[in-house]
Amino acid sequence: MNTTALEAQKAGLAREILCIEDETVINNIWLMLKTVNQQKQRQKREIGFLEGKAKVIFHDDWSMTPEELGMA
């Protein structure tokens, strides 16, 4: 499912929830959305053909200012 389809599905569910007065149905929808979000968080991010082919080396003369780190 792509992002556009997912957003459309969420919008449709939101419209339905606004019209529902039965708390059981609302709770079931809430649990379903919570489960979907947990499943998305567990999915491993695919790096593809670059996986394991990059490394970072910080030499002794490496430095970065607080502004460059975004801490200013």
Phi, psi and omega in degrees: 000129180274173186297320181297316179295320179296317179296321178295320178295318179295321179295319178296318177296320180298319178297318179295318181298321180296335181266351185268139177246348181281117184295329180297316180295317180299315179297321178295319178295317179300315179296321179296315180296321179296319179295317180298316180296321179295322179293321179295323181290331182280341184294134179283135180283130181275127178266332177084218187290348178272355184301123177078007184251006181236147173213156182242132178236124176259115180280169183299329183270009181288137176209156178213135182280159177302328178295319179292330177281349181081020183262358184278000000 
